[in-house]
Amino acid sequence: MSSTTAVGAPSRLRLPRWAAPAGVAALIVVAYLVFRGTGTLPHDKEAPQFLAVTELREWIDEHRNESPLFLYFLNYIRLFVGSLYDLFSGALTALGWPGLTGVLGGLAWLAGGWRIALLAVAGVSAFGVLGLWQSSVETLALVAVAVLLSLAIGVPIGVWAGRSARVRRAVTPVLDVMQIMPTFAYLAPLALFFHIGAPAGAIATMIYAIPPAIRITALAVSEVSPTAVEASGSLGATGRQTLFKVVLPLARPTIALAVNQTIMMALSMVVIANLIAAPGLGGDIIRGLSRAQVGIMLPAGVAVVVMAIVLDRMTTALARRGPHARPRRLDLAAAGALAAAGLALIPVLPRAWPEGWTLNVTAEINAVVRWAETSWYPVTTFVKDQTSVLLLNPLESLLTSAPWWLVALTVLAVAWRVSGPRAALTALGCLLAIALLGTWEHAMQTMTTVALAVLITLMIGLLLGVAAARSPRYSAVQRPLLDAAQTMPAFVYLLPALALFETTRFTAIFASIIYAVPPVVRLVEDGIKAVPAEVVEAAVSAGSTPGQLLWKVQLPMARRAILLAANQGIVMTLAMVVVGGLVGAGALGYDVVVGFSQRTDFGLGFVAGVATVLLGVMLDRITQGADRRPSPHRRKST
């Protein structure tokens, strides 16, 4: 009887895994249809919070010469940074082109051998050939000051954070704000506190360059083998001895990578820092932008890229050397001879680059741009219009017409599902703060362009990353193109984008994609290459086709790298929000630009910058949380 009951008892009904998310999605759709157009929080340019920030700026400006903060602290910082820049600029100018070429070539030889030295000599010569010698020297001096001070601050904090989880948790939110805050948003306060010129430009560059120095140094220190640290302690070494004799030498290759990324970040700020009168190549790029001449902008942008490639290859070669590697005597002799030859030629050759050795291609570049504008106009207009009609306009209408509370609850549900309760509550807090700041409508418009740009960036990044991972030859061809796209100042390709697409939101999306694709491609490529070879061999021996190998093995196992690529794509796209505001994107980016350029709207620009940071923190936490959670098939197997 009991067995019959057991057999005949109805089994408990189990809903499929998609049922709960589908039910929540259906409720959200119904709520949108019922409450559409209510609780939308329209934008008010004269909101009291904007006016309060503007009045605070006016008060600071009026009491600058009375406050002890300026008289005894900020002014001394400005004078110190200014004197350091003058020292570097004077030294580089005194070397002239022969001395600078020889010294930099010798340092490159020590870092990576004769090939890197040849690249350095060719790169320095390119500054003169392009007719940008003096501007390049000024940029090099500004980058040197910013990088030196960034490392002096970032490396010690990074070491501290690497050895203390509490410190790491404390500095992470600060670093997030420093990296995501639009650079325009803090140019105005820096000009207010430090005036304009080289000191303010160097400090602005430091704000952008310090975070990677801290993050990568902390990672390097935290990854030192605990066994080595314990062995040092057991032999009687003090904490200081363990740090300087064990931890830092073992972490040196990764700390060299921190130097590399700090330099790259500093170079990416060259153009924007010129808006507060920082010297260097940024002035040539801004002048070309104001005159709508790509022929003026492009050579300066190429000079920035060449400088970035030379410094990148030098620091990368240094990072690849082992912690105890030393240069060979032959390399020391060759590097010394190259530097001595350059210094010996200083009194013989003119210090300034000879005018007869320059190459002027301004007219030719402008002619190519005009041809592209007239020849491709029908195609670009079709792409722009179809993207706006089919994607941008419907998504923007959806986000701006939905009640703010419904958007917040939707983000909460998605974040909870994807990344867990902590990330969900953080995302909800960011959205509530955006609503309280009075920037909700413009934030939703910015979210539209960011979402579409990130989607296209991920599609392109996955395609190019997979292709590079599966073909070393293609990867070698693609790498210099990625270097150029990542280090070329965004302002340089704004004018071609404007010529092709005019001032529209799609122009801003186009610029964002070019800027964000390189790191996504690199991360996807590295993730797929990191799949263990024995796993790939096992799949191939089991009869998997190349397509099955990619979709069933490589992409699932590279999930963490792909999620990190999505995270970096979001951060890089948000970093372009303000630049997009210059070319028709509107919304928060335009608010920041207006606040910087018009004194009476400073509060609007500053608050819009804070709202951009909140958007970035929200999206960053969601994608980071998804990276930490186990994959769906792993949860299913457990």
Salt bridges, closest charged atoms under 4 A:
GLU58 OE2 - ARG599 NE 3.14
ASP61 OD1 - ARG64 NH2 3.44
ASP61 OD2 - ARG599 NH2 2.22
ASP176 OD1 - ARG215 NH2 2.63
ASP176 OD2 - ARG621 NH2 2.37
ASP284 OD1 - ARG287 NH2 3.38
ASP312 OD2 - ARG313 NH1 2.35
ASP331 OD2 - ARG328 NE 3.31
GLU396 OE1 - ARG505 NH1 2.58
ASP483 OD2 - ARG313 NH2 2.59
ASP483 OD1 - ARG522 NH2 2.49
GLU502 OE1 - LYS384 NZ 3.48
GLU525 OE2 - LYS529 NZ 2.77
ASP591 OD2 - HIS442 ND1 2.64
ASP601 OD2 - LYS45 NZ 3.63
ASP620 OD2 - ARG621 NH1 2.45
ASP627 OD1 - ARG560 NE 3.88
